[in-house]
Structures are given as C-alpha cells and as structure tokens.
C-alpha cells in the first residue's frame, strides 16, 4: 500500500514528516526535500516493529506482519505533521 500526501511549503528545503496516531504517538518519520509551493510525499503506510508494539498497546489491537515481513497501519485516523503544520490522514 502507498499513499500520496499533499503538502504545501512556503519555502523549499529539507523537512521531517511525522506520521502520528490520534493520541499523538509518533508512528513513522521520514525526511523529504520540498520545493516552494505544492508537493506530494509518498508514504507506504509502514511502521517499525517497535512503533507497532507501542501502538498496539495503546489501541488494544493486533497488527499482523505482512507477507513481506513489514507492518502496516490499519484503517483509521492519523495525522501528518511537518513543522507546525498538522493535517488529517484517513486510511480506509
């Protein structure tokens, strides 16, 4: 699975993209080079095993390992944060 996250940047540069749960738990983080204006960031919905364990404990859910040995976010509401910008990310 993969999604494109629309991002507006008032100036170009390298930014850190944080994927957060609705409880503000950081689930994934990556750096991206943005141009001034509208951009798109690709995200494959994966999370590390450590983050998965914390998320499962908070949510009381089970996230199974995929056939490719990766863990992916389940359906739900998440947030994408870049600097002080925070937008909703709904996975259906």
C-alpha positions in Angstrom: 0.0 0.0 0.0 1.1 3.5 -0.7 -0.5 7.0 -0.4 0.4 10.4 -1.7 0.3 13.2 1.0 -0.3 16.7 -0.4 2.0 19.2 1.2 2.3 23.0 0.7 5.6 24.6 1.5 6.2 28.3 1.7 9.9 27.8 1.0 11.9 24.9 -0.3 14.2 22.8 1.8 14.5 19.5 3.7 11.7 18.8 6.1 10.8 16.0 8.5 7.4 14.3 8.0 5.9 12.7 11.1 3.0 10.3 11.0 1.1 10.4 14.3 -1.7 8.4 15.8 -4.8 10.3 17.1 -3.1 10.0 20.6 0.0 11.9 19.2 2.2 8.8 19.2 4.8 9.1 16.5 4.4 6.1 14.3 6.7 6.9 11.4 9.1 9.6 10.5 11.0 10.4 7.3 12.8 13.3 5.6 11.7 14.9 2.4 13.0 17.5 0.0 10.3 20.1 -0.8 10.1 22.7 -3.4 8.3 26.0 -2.7 4.6 25.6 -3.4 2.6 22.4 -3.7 4.3 19.0 -3.3 3.4 15.4 -2.7 5.1 12.9 -0.3 4.9 9.2 -0.9 4.3 7.1 2.2 4.0 3.3 2.1 2.0 3.1 5.4 4.7 1.0 7.1 5.7 1.2 10.7 8.6 -0.3 12.6 8.1 -3.3 14.9 8.9 -1.1 18.0 6.3 1.6 17.0 3.8 -1.2 16.2 4.2 -2.7 19.6 3.5 0.7 21.3 0.6 1.5 19.0 -1.0 -2.0 19.7 -0.7 -1.5 23.4 -2.4 1.9 23.3 -5.1 0.9 20.9 -5.7 -2.6 22.2 -5.4 -4.0 18.6 -3.3 -6.6 16.8 -1.3 -5.7 13.8 0.0 -8.8 11.9 3.2 -8.9 10.0 2.6 -8.8 6.2 4.0 -11.5 3.8 6.8 -9.1 3.0 7.8 -9.0 6.7 6.6 -5.4 7.2 4.0 -3.9 9.5 1.4 -1.5 8.1 -1.0 1.0 9.7 -4.6 -0.4 10.0 -7.6 1.6 8.8 -8.2 4.7 10.9 -7.5 8.4 11.5 -3.9 9.6 11.7 -2.1 12.9 11.4 0.8 14.1 9.2 2.9 16.8 10.9 5.6 18.9 9.2 6.9 21.6 11.5 3.8 23.3 13.0 1.5 22.1 10.1 -0.7 19.2 11.1 -3.2 17.6 8.7 -5.6 14.6 9.0 -4.7 11.3 7.2 -7.6 8.9 6.9 -6.8 5.4 5.9 -9.8 3.4 4.6 
